[in-house]
Amino acid sequence: MSTRSFSLAGYGPRRRSAWSRLTARDSVVWRLDWIMLLAGTALAVIGSLLVYSATRNRTELNQGDPHYFLFRHVVSLVIGIALMGGVVWLGHRRLRSVVPVLYSVAVLLAICVLTPLGATINGSRAWLNLGGGFTIQPAEFIKITVILGMAMLLAAKVDAGDRTYPDHRTVVHALGMALLPIAVIMLMPDLGSVMVLVVIVLAVLLASGASNRWILGLGLAGTLGAVLIWALGLLDEYQINRFAAFANPALDPAGVGYNTNQARIAIGSGGLTGKGLFEGTQTTGQFVPEQQTDFVFTVAGEELGFVGGGLILVLLGIVIWRACRIARESTELYSTIVAAGIIAWFAFQAFENIGMTLGIMPVAGLPLPFVSYGGTSMFAVWIAVGLLQSIRTQKPIAA
């Protein structure tokens, strides 16, 4: 009896000590940005409901199982959150040493898309076929590795104390590193991902303190490049049709303008509070294409109305606001650049996705972060959140 009592008595303090370490004010759990995590999780939960509503009646897609897309979406979310936890555990500083490897793997996967291993969906050869019905979109991982790679190059001399801002040679090297995957993605072609990467590159350069001449020069070069691409007829027909429908919403509403026209009808019919979850006639009638991915916001607009759509915007705003706070409080340039790249990625992609459903942006085939169906997109978004959380938890403790 005395031996057992001694054993339990010895076990109790050790258990309390471990719990105390876990919940101490300087622990990783305490220092996580729980506001960002709760906002991101809320978006993912809303997304799960919207994906289910958009796909439960799509028998030609769900293989006769109304929960097919919902199950896969939730599994992707769980894996994404696990990846976030792994990134926080490893730490963004430790990942810095393997960025060249991660970058090389991501570029190699993107190149494989251009081989017979690639899969074409909606006119874009942007997916890599893994077999068994599973595909990945390497462009989503490219976004992360470009941010990490450019941050590593641009911050190397500054964080070492050799300079106060990156020199021109360093900027050239960083731009060259970003140009390769952008060129590969252009060949797919995946114009939406290219747009996001261009915005990321500009944001990263701004955050690094590089000369404004680089920003101005890249802006002019991008404008000239867009004009040349259009003039030389390098765009595919479906891409030209998307821009034509954006420029003239009344153009061929039953043809090239069908997607955007039906999207606006769905959102407009929702009114203030919506028709009710799972009660949307446009959604149930399957009038809007790709509602579980690119046009998922139309489900929110129709079934949850202005209130539900506004809630999604508020939650996205909270995630971006907390990311801005993390970037502002960072004490090293590398972390600041990484956070700035992620902010630009989330903000522009959300604006483009929602904007194309409202007719204020051209259709570019980009998912809504945290909300849209898509395993690779979900993984990448939560990995990015893990990087932000790592930056927050590894900063010096305030006095």
C-alpha positions as CSV (number, residue, x, y, z in Angstrom):
1,M,0.0,0.0,0.0
2,S,2.8,2.4,0.9
3,T,4.7,1.6,-2.3
4,R,1.6,2.2,-4.4
5,S,0.9,5.5,-2.6
6,F,4.5,6.6,-3.1
7,S,4.3,5.7,-6.8
8,L,1.1,7.7,-7.4
9,A,2.4,10.6,-5.4
10,G,5.5,10.7,-7.5
11,Y,3.4,10.5,-10.7
12,G,1.1,13.4,-9.8
13,P,3.7,16.2,-9.5
14,R,5.4,15.1,-12.8
15,R,2.0,15.2,-14.6
16,R,1.1,18.6,-13.1
17,S,4.6,19.9,-14.1
18,A,4.2,18.8,-17.7
19,W,0.8,20.5,-17.8
20,S,2.2,23.6,-16.3
21,R,4.9,23.8,-18.9
22,L,2.3,23.4,-21.6
23,T,0.1,26.2,-20.4
24,A,2.8,28.6,-19.1
25,R,2.7,32.1,-20.6
26,D,5.9,31.4,-22.5
27,S,4.7,28.1,-24.0
28,V,4.0,27.6,-27.7
29,V,0.3,26.9,-27.0
30,W,-0.1,30.2,-25.1
31,R,1.7,32.2,-27.7
32,L,-0.3,30.9,-30.7
33,D,-2.5,33.5,-32.4
34,W,-5.8,31.9,-31.4
35,I,-7.9,34.7,-33.0
36,M,-6.4,33.8,-36.4
37,L,-6.8,30.1,-35.8
38,L,-10.5,30.4,-34.7
39,A,-11.2,32.7,-37.7
40,G,-9.5,30.2,-40.1
41,T,-11.3,27.3,-38.6
42,A,-14.7,29.1,-38.8
43,L,-14.1,29.7,-42.5
44,A,-13.3,26.1,-43.0
45,V,-16.4,24.9,-41.2
46,I,-18.5,27.3,-43.3
47,G,-16.7,26.1,-46.4
48,S,-17.6,22.5,-45.5
49,L,-21.3,23.3,-45.4
50,L,-21.1,25.2,-48.6
51,V,-19.2,22.4,-50.4
52,Y,-21.8,19.9,-49.2
53,S,-24.7,22.1,-50.4
54,A,-23.1,22.5,-53.8
55,T,-22.3,18.8,-54.3
56,R,-24.9,16.7,-52.5
57,N,-27.1,16.5,-55.6
58,R,-24.3,16.3,-58.2
59,T,-24.7,12.6,-58.9
60,E,-22.5,12.9,-62.0
61,L,-19.6,14.0,-59.7
62,N,-20.2,12.5,-56.3
63,Q,-20.5,8.9,-57.5
64,G,-23.9,8.6,-56.0
65,D,-22.7,9.5,-52.5
66,P,-24.0,12.9,-51.3
67,H,-21.3,13.0,-48.6
68,Y,-18.4,12.2,-51.1
69,F,-17.1,15.8,-51.4
70,L,-17.8,16.7,-47.8
71,F,-15.8,13.7,-46.5
72,R,-12.9,14.5,-48.7
73,H,-13.0,18.2,-47.8
74,V,-13.0,17.4,-44.1
75,V,-10.1,15.0,-44.4
76,S,-8.2,17.6,-46.3
77,L,-8.9,20.1,-43.6
78,V,-7.7,17.7,-40.9
79,I,-4.5,17.0,-42.8
80,G,-4.0,20.7,-43.4
81,I,-4.3,21.5,-39.7
82,A,-1.8,18.7,-39.0
83,L,0.6,20.1,-41.5
84,M,0.2,23.5,-39.8
85,G,1.1,21.9,-36.4
86,G,4.1,20.3,-38.0
87,V,5.4,23.6,-39.4
88,V,4.9,25.2,-35.9
89,W,6.8,22.4,-34.3
90,L,9.7,22.6,-36.8
91,G,9.8,26.3,-36.9
92,H,10.2,28.7,-39.8
93,R,13.9,29.3,-38.9
94,R,14.6,25.5,-39.1
95,L,12.8,25.3,-42.4
96,R,14.9,28.2,-43.7
97,S,17.9,25.8,-44.0
98,V,15.9,23.4,-46.3
99,V,14.3,26.0,-48.5
100,P,16.4,25.1,-51.6
101,V,15.3,21.5,-51.3
102,L,11.6,22.4,-50.9
103,Y,11.9,24.9,-53.8
104,S,13.5,22.2,-56.1
105,V,10.9,19.6,-55.3
106,A,8.0,22.1,-55.9
107,V,9.5,23.2,-59.3
108,L,10.1,19.6,-60.3
109,L,6.4,18.7,-59.5
110,A,5.3,21.7,-61.6
111,I,7.4,20.5,-64.5
112,C,5.9,17.0,-64.2
113,V,2.5,18.6,-64.9
114,L,3.7,19.3,-68.4
115,T,4.5,15.6,-69.0
116,P,1.9,12.8,-69.6
117,L,1.5,12.7,-65.8
118,G,-0.3,16.0,-65.9
119,A,-4.1,16.2,-65.9
120,T,-6.2,18.9,-67.8
121,I,-9.2,20.3,-66.0
122,N,-11.3,23.1,-67.4
123,G,-8.8,23.9,-70.1
124,S,-5.8,24.2,-67.7
125,R,-3.2,21.5,-67.4
126,A,-2.4,22.4,-63.8
127,W,-2.8,19.1,-61.9
128,L,-0.5,16.2,-61.4
129,N,-2.2,12.8,-61.5
130,L,-1.2,10.6,-58.6
131,G,-3.5,7.7,-59.5
132,G,-6.4,6.3,-57.6
133,G,-8.4,9.5,-58.4
134,F,-6.0,11.7,-56.5
135,T,-4.4,14.8,-58.0
136,I,-2.3,17.7,-56.6
137,Q,-1.8,21.2,-57.9
138,P,1.9,22.0,-57.6
139,A,1.2,25.7,-58.2
140,E,-0.2,25.9,-54.6
141,F,3.1,24.7,-53.2
142,I,5.0,27.0,-55.5
143,K,3.4,30.0,-53.8
144,I,4.9,28.9,-50.5
145,T,8.4,28.0,-51.8
146,V,8.7,31.3,-53.8
147,I,7.9,33.2,-50.6
148,L,10.4,31.3,-48.5
149,G,13.1,31.3,-51.3
150,M,12.9,35.0,-52.0
151,A,12.8,35.8,-48.2
152,M,15.9,33.7,-47.7
153,L,17.8,35.5,-50.4
154,L,16.7,39.0,-49.7
155,A,17.1,38.8,-45.9
156,A,20.4,36.9,-45.8
157,K,22.8,39.9,-45.6
158,V,20.4,42.1,-43.7
159,D,19.7,39.7,-40.9
160,A,23.5,39.0,-40.7
161,G,24.0,42.7,-40.2
162,D,26.0,43.3,-43.3
163,R,23.5,45.6,-44.9
164,T,20.3,47.5,-44.1
165,Y,18.5,46.5,-47.3
166,P,19.1,44.0,-50.1
167,D,21.4,45.2,-52.9
168,H,20.6,45.1,-56.6
169,R,22.5,41.8,-57.2
170,T,20.5,40.1,-54.4
171,V,17.2,41.4,-55.9
172,V,18.2,40.0,-59.3
173,H,18.9,36.6,-57.8
174,A,15.6,36.6,-56.0
175,L,13.7,37.6,-59.1
176,G,15.5,34.9,-61.1
177,M,14.4,32.3,-58.5
178,A,10.8,33.4,-58.8
179,L,10.8,33.6,-62.6
180,L,11.5,29.9,-63.3
181,P,8.3,28.5,-61.6
182,I,6.3,31.4,-63.0
183,A,7.4,30.5,-66.5
184,V,6.5,26.8,-65.9
185,I,3.1,27.7,-64.7
186,M,2.5,30.0,-67.7
187,L,3.1,27.0,-69.9
188,M,0.3,25.0,-68.3
189,P,-1.3,27.6,-68.6
190,D,-2.6,28.7,-65.2
191,L,-3.0,32.4,-65.5
192,G,-4.7,32.7,-62.1
193,S,-1.7,31.3,-60.2
194,V,0.6,33.5,-62.2
195,M,-1.4,36.6,-61.1
196,V,-1.0,35.5,-57.5
197,L,2.7,34.9,-57.8
198,V,3.3,38.3,-59.4
199,V,1.5,40.0,-56.5
200,I,3.5,37.9,-54.1
201,V,6.8,38.9,-55.7
202,L,5.9,42.6,-55.6
203,A,4.8,42.4,-51.9
204,V,8.0,40.5,-51.0
205,L,10.2,43.2,-52.6
206,L,8.3,46.0,-50.9
207,A,8.7,44.3,-47.5
208,S,12.4,43.6,-48.1
209,G,13.1,47.3,-48.5
210,A,14.4,46.9,-52.0
211,S,14.7,50.1,-54.1
212,N,11.3,51.4,-55.4
213,R,12.9,51.4,-58.8
214,W,12.5,47.7,-58.9
215,I,8.8,47.9,-58.1
216,L,8.2,50.5,-60.8
217,G,10.3,48.6,-63.3
218,L,8.5,45.4,-62.7
219,G,5.2,47.1,-62.9
220,L,6.1,48.5,-66.3
221,A,7.5,45.2,-67.5
222,G,4.4,43.4,-66.4
223,T,2.2,45.8,-68.3
224,L,4.3,45.5,-71.4
225,G,4.4,41.7,-71.1
226,A,0.6,41.5,-70.8
227,V,0.2,43.7,-73.9
228,L,2.6,41.5,-75.9
229,I,0.9,38.3,-74.8
230,W,-2.4,39.6,-76.0
231,A,-1.0,41.0,-79.2
232,L,0.9,37.9,-80.1
233,G,-2.1,35.7,-79.4
234,L,-0.4,33.6,-76.8
235,L,-3.5,33.2,-74.7
236,D,-5.8,30.1,-75.1
237,E,-9.3,30.6,-76.4
238,Y,-10.9,29.9,-73.1
239,Q,-8.8,32.6,-71.4
240,I,-9.7,35.1,-74.1
241,N,-13.3,34.3,-73.6
242,R,-13.0,34.9,-69.9
243,F,-11.6,38.4,-70.4
244,A,-14.2,39.1,-73.1
245,A,-17.0,38.2,-70.7
246,F,-15.4,40.4,-68.0
247,A,-15.2,43.4,-70.3
248,N,-18.7,42.9,-71.6
249,P,-21.0,41.1,-69.0
250,A,-23.9,41.0,-71.5
251,L,-21.7,39.1,-74.1
252,D,-23.3,35.8,-75.0
253,P,-25.0,35.0,-71.6
254,A,-25.6,31.4,-72.7
255,G,-22.0,30.9,-73.8
256,V,-18.8,32.6,-72.7
257,G,-20.7,34.8,-70.2
258,Y,-22.7,32.0,-68.7
259,N,-20.5,31.4,-65.6
260,T,-20.4,35.0,-64.4
261,N,-24.0,35.7,-65.4
262,Q,-25.3,32.7,-63.3
263,A,-23.0,33.6,-60.5
264,R,-24.5,37.1,-60.2
265,I,-28.0,35.7,-60.4
266,A,-27.3,33.3,-57.6
267,I,-25.7,36.0,-55.3
268,G,-28.4,38.6,-56.1
269,S,-31.2,36.2,-55.4
270,G,-30.0,35.7,-51.8
271,G,-31.0,39.1,-50.6
272,L,-30.1,40.1,-47.0
273,T,-30.4,36.8,-45.2
274,G,-30.4,34.2,-48.0
275,K,-32.8,31.5,-49.0
276,G,-31.6,29.2,-46.2
277,L,-28.8,26.7,-46.1
278,F,-29.3,23.8,-48.6
279,E,-32.4,25.7,-50.0
280,G,-30.7,27.7,-52.9
281,T,-32.6,27.1,-56.1
282,Q,-29.6,28.1,-58.3
283,T,-27.4,25.7,-56.3
284,T,-29.9,22.9,-56.2
285,G,-30.6,23.3,-59.9
286,Q,-26.9,23.2,-60.6
287,F,-27.0,26.3,-62.7
288,V,-23.6,27.7,-61.5
289,P,-20.6,25.5,-62.6
290,E,-17.7,24.7,-60.3
291,Q,-19.6,25.8,-57.2
292,Q,-17.6,23.7,-54.8
293,T,-14.3,25.3,-55.9
294,D,-14.0,28.5,-57.9
295,F,-17.6,29.7,-57.4
296,V,-18.2,28.6,-53.8
297,F,-19.0,32.1,-52.7
298,T,-22.1,32.0,-54.9
299,V,-23.5,29.3,-52.6
300,A,-22.9,31.6,-49.6
301,G,-24.5,34.6,-51.4
302,E,-27.6,32.6,-52.4
303,E,-28.2,30.5,-49.3
304,L,-26.8,32.8,-46.5
305,G,-27.4,36.1,-48.2
306,F,-25.5,39.4,-47.6
307,V,-25.1,38.5,-43.9
308,G,-23.4,35.2,-44.7
309,G,-21.3,36.6,-47.4
310,G,-20.3,39.5,-45.1
311,L,-19.4,37.1,-42.4
312,I,-17.0,35.3,-44.7
313,L,-15.4,38.7,-45.6
314,V,-15.1,39.6,-41.9
315,L,-13.4,36.3,-41.1
316,L,-11.0,36.6,-44.0
317,G,-10.3,40.2,-42.8
318,I,-9.5,38.9,-39.3
319,V,-7.0,36.4,-40.6
320,I,-5.3,39.0,-42.8
321,W,-5.3,41.6,-39.9
322,R,-3.7,39.1,-37.5
323,A,-1.1,38.3,-40.2
324,C,-0.3,42.0,-40.6
325,R,0.2,42.3,-36.9
326,I,2.6,39.3,-36.9
327,A,4.5,40.9,-39.8
328,R,4.7,44.3,-38.0
329,E,5.9,42.8,-34.7
330,S,8.6,40.6,-36.3
331,T,12.1,41.5,-35.3
332,E,13.9,39.9,-38.3
333,L,13.6,40.7,-42.0
334,Y,13.2,37.1,-43.1
335,S,10.1,36.6,-40.9
336,T,8.7,40.0,-42.0
337,I,9.1,39.1,-45.7
338,V,7.5,35.6,-45.2
339,A,4.5,37.2,-43.5
340,A,4.2,39.9,-46.1
341,G,4.2,37.3,-48.9
342,I,1.4,35.3,-47.2
343,I,-0.7,38.4,-46.6
344,A,-0.4,39.4,-50.3
345,W,-1.3,35.8,-51.3
346,F,-4.4,35.5,-49.1
347,A,-5.7,39.1,-49.7
348,F,-5.3,39.1,-53.5
349,Q,-6.6,35.5,-54.0
350,A,-9.7,36.2,-51.8
351,F,-10.3,39.5,-53.7
352,E,-10.0,37.8,-57.1
353,N,-12.2,34.8,-56.2
354,I,-15.0,36.9,-54.7
355,G,-14.5,39.6,-57.3
356,M,-15.0,37.3,-60.2
357,T,-18.3,36.0,-58.8
358,L,-19.5,39.7,-58.5
359,G,-18.3,40.6,-62.0
360,I,-15.6,43.1,-60.9
361,M,-12.7,40.8,-61.7
362,P,-12.1,38.3,-64.6
363,V,-12.6,34.6,-64.0
364,A,-9.2,33.2,-63.2
365,G,-9.9,29.8,-61.6
366,L,-8.6,30.5,-58.1
367,P,-10.1,28.9,-55.0
368,L,-11.3,30.9,-52.0
369,P,-8.7,30.4,-49.2
370,F,-10.0,28.2,-46.3
371,V,-13.4,27.8,-48.0
372,S,-13.2,26.2,-51.4
373,Y,-12.9,22.4,-52.0
374,G,-9.5,21.3,-53.0
375,G,-6.9,19.3,-51.0
376,T,-3.7,21.0,-52.3
377,S,-5.2,24.4,-51.7
378,M,-6.2,23.5,-48.2
379,F,-2.8,22.0,-47.4
380,A,-1.0,25.1,-48.7
381,V,-3.2,27.6,-46.9
382,W,-2.7,25.9,-43.5
383,I,1.0,25.4,-44.1
384,A,1.1,29.2,-44.6
385,V,-0.8,29.7,-41.3
386,G,1.7,27.4,-39.7
387,L,4.5,29.7,-40.9
388,L,2.7,32.7,-39.5
389,Q,2.2,31.0,-36.2
390,S,5.8,30.0,-36.0
391,I,6.9,33.6,-36.6
392,R,4.6,34.7,-33.7
393,T,5.7,31.9,-31.3
394,Q,9.4,32.3,-31.9
395,K,9.6,36.0,-31.5
396,P,11.4,37.3,-28.4
397,I,9.2,37.4,-25.3
398,A,8.1,41.0,-24.4
399,A,9.3,42.2,-21.0
